[in-house]
């Protein structure tokens, strides 16, 4: 669902947690969507997309690809106020169908999708060599000015004392996600406590996902991270079994 800016009005500047505090201006280079929660227009990367599944329940995609789900998409700012309004009325209006979903259920759906997106982005960054992993590598990347975002796990007691962590926090470039086990599973590096994202675009996407993941309680976010870690571990084990059976042949 796409709307165009009014011809007599300049594009609005709208603060959003998904952009890590930076301002954004609606640009013709990026699709502009309308949030079904607040009714405001914004660049599509600043919103999350939802489509209806076969059971009539919203499926959330932070990558903004309704076509990937073969459904009509609606767009929502990943902010509690917008999501609560969307759950009450906006989704039904946007989908032109009755959608029975509580605000908390929608918040949890967005947080779950956000945690899966964080895991996927960090895995991609690792494969593309856009991550510094471990205390020494992160400290070096920060000193060289190549660290766009520093990510700590919630149980990273020793890494939290690093000088680069304090510097990143002061500049608003520090975030938390999961625990050592969850992050280690994503990166195939057991018990990883700290990383730095080196690519600007990836860092921005991770920020957006982390902001959405933080919409629910830390306890729930932690559970989601553990679930993502468990699913990844199951996938890795299945792949290993296939590899071993191939070797036997």
C-alpha positions as CSV (number, residue, x, y, z in Angstrom):
1,X,0.0,0.0,0.0
2,X,1.7,3.2,-1.2
3,X,0.8,6.8,-0.8
4,X,2.4,9.9,-2.3
5,X,3.4,13.1,-0.4
6,X,1.0,16.0,-0.8
7,X,2.2,18.4,-3.4
8,X,1.7,21.5,-1.2
9,X,3.5,20.2,1.8
10,X,7.2,19.5,2.4
11,X,8.1,16.0,3.6
12,X,7.8,15.6,7.3
13,X,10.7,14.9,9.6
14,X,9.7,12.3,12.1
15,X,11.7,11.0,15.0
16,X,11.7,7.2,15.2
17,X,13.4,4.7,17.5
18,X,14.1,2.5,14.5
19,X,16.6,5.1,13.2
20,X,18.7,5.3,16.3
21,X,17.9,9.0,16.9
22,X,18.9,10.2,13.4
23,X,16.5,12.3,11.4
24,X,15.1,11.1,8.1
25,X,13.5,13.0,5.3
26,X,11.0,11.5,2.9
27,X,12.8,11.0,-0.4
28,X,11.6,10.2,-3.8
29,X,14.4,7.6,-3.9
30,X,12.7,5.5,-1.3
31,X,9.1,4.3,-1.2
32,X,6.8,6.3,1.1
33,X,4.3,4.3,3.1
34,X,1.5,5.2,5.5
35,X,1.5,3.9,9.0
36,X,-1.9,2.3,9.9
37,X,-1.3,3.2,13.5
38,X,-0.7,7.0,13.4
39,X,-1.6,7.7,9.8
40,X,1.6,9.5,9.0
41,X,3.7,8.9,5.9
42,X,7.3,7.8,6.2
43,X,10.1,6.1,4.3
44,X,9.5,2.4,4.1
45,X,12.8,1.5,6.0
46,X,11.4,3.3,9.0
47,X,8.3,1.0,9.2
48,X,7.6,-2.7,9.6
49,X,5.4,-4.6,7.1
50,X,2.6,-7.0,8.0
51,X,0.6,-9.4,5.8
52,X,-2.2,-11.8,6.7
53,X,-1.6,-15.5,6.8
54,X,-4.1,-18.2,5.9
55,X,-5.6,-18.0,9.3
56,X,-6.2,-14.3,9.1
57,X,-3.4,-13.4,11.5
58,X,-0.7,-10.8,10.8
59,X,2.7,-12.0,9.8
60,X,5.4,-9.4,10.5
61,X,8.4,-8.8,8.2
62,X,11.0,-6.2,9.2
63,X,12.6,-6.4,5.8
64,X,9.4,-4.9,4.2
65,X,8.8,-7.5,1.5
66,X,5.0,-8.2,1.3
67,X,5.5,-9.9,-2.0
68,X,7.6,-12.6,-0.2
69,X,4.5,-13.6,1.7
70,X,2.1,-13.4,-1.3
71,X,-0.2,-11.0,0.5
72,X,-1.4,-7.4,0.8
73,X,0.9,-5.5,3.0
74,X,0.3,-2.8,5.6
75,X,2.9,-0.7,7.3
76,X,3.4,0.3,10.9
77,X,6.0,2.3,12.8
78,X,7.8,-0.1,15.2
79,X,6.8,2.0,18.2
80,X,4.4,1.0,21.0
81,X,1.9,3.8,20.4
82,X,1.6,3.0,16.7
83,X,1.4,-0.7,17.2
84,X,-1.3,-0.4,19.9
85,X,-3.4,1.7,17.6
86,X,-2.8,-0.6,14.7
87,X,-4.0,-3.6,16.8
88,X,-7.2,-1.9,17.9
89,X,-8.3,-0.4,14.5
90,X,-5.6,0.2,12.0
91,X,-5.0,-3.4,10.9
92,X,-8.6,-4.0,10.2
93,X,-8.8,-0.8,8.1
94,X,-5.6,-1.5,6.3
95,X,-6.5,-5.1,5.4
96,X,-10.2,-4.3,4.9
97,X,-11.0,-7.3,7.0
98,X,-11.7,-8.0,10.6
99,X,-8.4,-8.7,12.4
100,X,-8.7,-9.8,16.0
101,X,-5.4,-9.1,17.7
102,X,-4.6,-7.6,21.1
103,X,-1.9,-4.8,21.3
104,X,0.4,-7.2,23.3
105,X,0.0,-9.9,20.7
106,X,1.1,-7.5,18.0
107,X,4.0,-6.2,20.1
108,X,5.2,-9.8,20.7
109,X,4.8,-10.6,16.9
110,X,7.0,-7.6,16.0
111,X,9.6,-8.4,18.7
112,X,9.8,-12.0,17.6
113,X,10.3,-11.0,14.0
114,X,12.9,-8.4,15.1
115,X,14.9,-11.0,17.0
116,X,14.9,-13.3,14.0
117,X,16.0,-10.4,11.8
118,X,18.8,-9.5,14.2
119,X,20.1,-13.1,14.0
120,X,19.8,-13.1,10.2
121,X,21.6,-9.8,9.8
122,X,24.5,-10.7,12.2
123,X,24.9,-14.0,10.4
124,X,25.1,-12.2,7.0
125,X,27.5,-9.7,8.4
126,X,29.7,-12.6,9.7
127,X,29.7,-14.3,6.4
128,X,30.5,-11.0,4.6
129,X,33.3,-10.2,7.0
130,X,31.6,-7.1,8.2
131,X,31.9,-8.0,11.9
132,X,34.7,-7.7,14.5
133,X,34.2,-10.5,17.0
134,X,35.6,-10.6,20.5
135,X,37.1,-8.0,22.8
136,X,40.4,-7.5,21.1
137,X,38.9,-7.2,17.6
138,X,36.2,-4.8,18.7
139,X,38.7,-2.6,20.5
140,X,40.9,-2.5,17.4
141,X,38.0,-1.7,15.2
142,X,36.9,1.1,17.5
143,X,40.4,2.6,17.6
144,X,40.5,2.5,13.8
145,X,37.1,4.2,13.5
146,X,35.6,1.3,11.6
147,X,33.1,0.2,14.2
148,X,29.6,1.5,13.3
149,X,27.7,-0.3,16.1
150,X,29.0,-2.2,19.1
151,X,26.7,-5.0,20.3
152,X,27.0,-6.6,23.8
153,X,25.2,-9.6,25.1
154,X,23.2,-9.1,28.3
155,X,25.6,-11.4,30.3
156,X,28.8,-9.7,29.0
157,X,30.2,-8.7,32.4
158,X,33.9,-8.5,31.4
159,X,33.4,-6.9,28.0
160,X,31.3,-4.2,29.5
161,X,34.4,-2.8,31.2
162,X,36.2,-2.1,27.9
163,X,36.9,1.5,27.2
164,X,35.5,1.2,23.7
165,X,32.2,0.1,25.2
166,X,32.0,3.3,27.3
167,X,32.9,5.4,24.2
168,X,30.3,3.7,22.1
169,X,27.6,4.2,24.7
170,X,28.4,7.9,25.0
171,X,28.0,8.2,21.2
172,X,24.8,6.2,21.1
173,X,26.4,3.4,19.2
174,X,26.0,0.6,21.8
175,X,23.3,-2.0,21.9
176,X,22.5,-5.2,23.7
177,X,21.1,-8.4,22.3
178,X,20.6,-12.0,23.6
179,X,23.2,-13.8,25.7
180,X,26.6,-15.4,24.9
181,X,25.0,-18.7,23.9
182,X,22.5,-17.1,21.5
183,X,25.1,-14.8,19.8
184,X,27.6,-17.7,19.7
185,X,25.1,-19.9,17.9
186,X,24.4,-17.2,15.3
187,X,28.1,-16.6,14.6
188,X,29.3,-20.2,15.1
189,X,31.6,-18.8,17.7
190,X,30.6,-20.2,21.2
191,X,30.2,-17.9,24.1
192,X,30.7,-14.6,22.1
193,X,30.0,-11.6,24.3
194,X,30.8,-8.6,22.1
195,X,30.9,-7.7,18.4
196,X,31.2,-4.6,16.3
197,X,29.3,-4.1,13.0
198,X,31.6,-2.6,10.5
199,X,29.2,-1.9,7.6
200,X,27.0,1.3,7.8
201,X,24.0,-0.2,6.1
202,X,24.0,-3.4,8.2
203,X,24.5,-1.3,11.4
204,X,21.4,0.7,10.5
205,X,19.4,-2.4,9.8
206,X,20.5,-4.0,13.1
207,X,19.6,-0.8,15.0
208,X,16.1,-0.9,13.4
209,X,15.6,-4.5,14.4
210,X,16.9,-4.0,17.9
211,X,14.6,-1.1,18.5
212,X,11.6,-3.2,17.5
213,X,12.8,-6.1,19.6
214,X,12.9,-3.8,22.6
215,X,9.2,-3.1,22.4
216,X,8.4,-5.9,24.9
217,X,9.8,-6.7,28.3
218,X,13.5,-7.6,28.5
219,X,12.5,-11.0,29.9
220,X,10.4,-11.7,26.8
221,X,13.1,-10.4,24.5
222,X,15.5,-12.8,26.2
223,X,13.1,-15.7,25.6
224,X,12.8,-14.8,21.9
225,X,16.6,-14.7,21.6
226,X,16.9,-18.1,23.2
227,X,14.2,-19.5,20.8
228,X,16.1,-18.1,17.8
229,X,19.3,-19.6,19.1
230,X,17.6,-23.0,19.6
231,X,16.2,-23.0,16.1
232,X,19.5,-22.1,14.6
233,X,21.2,-24.9,16.6
234,X,18.6,-27.4,15.3
235,X,19.2,-26.2,11.8
236,X,23.0,-26.6,12.2
237,X,22.7,-30.1,13.6
238,X,20.4,-31.2,10.7
239,X,22.9,-29.8,8.2
240,X,25.7,-31.6,10.0
241,X,23.8,-34.9,9.8
242,X,23.4,-34.4,6.0
243,X,27.1,-33.6,5.6
244,X,28.1,-36.7,7.5
245,X,25.7,-39.0,5.5
246,X,27.2,-37.5,2.3
247,X,30.7,-38.2,3.5
248,X,29.8,-41.9,4.3
249,X,28.9,-42.3,0.7
